[in-house]
Structures are given as C-alpha cells and as structure tokens.
C-alpha cells in the first residue's frame, strides 16, 4: 500500500497582528491541514490587563 506525507501548515497570531497570515500560508506550497494558534501569551497578557481595568477580558 502506498502512503503519502501529510502536509501541515501552521499560522500563529496575536491581538493586533495582521490578518493576512492565513492567505500567505495558503498561497505557498499546498497543504492538507491548516492549524492556527491565536492564544499567544502576549494576547492573554493584554486581555488580562484589560480585564483588570474593568474592560471585557475577551475580543468579540
């Protein structure tokens, strides 16, 4: 039985980052699976600081 490699792409972002990362990843070599990590530590720190100032601790 022949097998083929699974091509995985990954993007990571944080609050205030550009929105084109997914487009850029998809414009490159073909991928089978695209994963995204948007809970970067800098985002969590910024949201915690906002919650400490009485603002929502999330992005809607």
C-alpha positions, 0 to 999 in steps of 0.5 A, a space after each residue: 500500500 502506498 502512503 503519502 506525507 501529510 502536509 501541515 501548515 501552521 499560522 500563529 497570531 496575536 491581538 493586533 497582528 495582521 490578518 493576512 497570515 492565513 492567505 500567505 500560508 495558503 498561497 505557498 506550497 499546498 497543504 492538507 491541514 491548516 492549524 492556527 494558534 491565536 492564544 499567544 501569551 502576549 494576547 492573554 497578557 493584554 486581555 488580562 490587563 484589560 480585564 483588570 481595568 474593568 474592560 471585557 477580558 475577551 475580543 468579540 
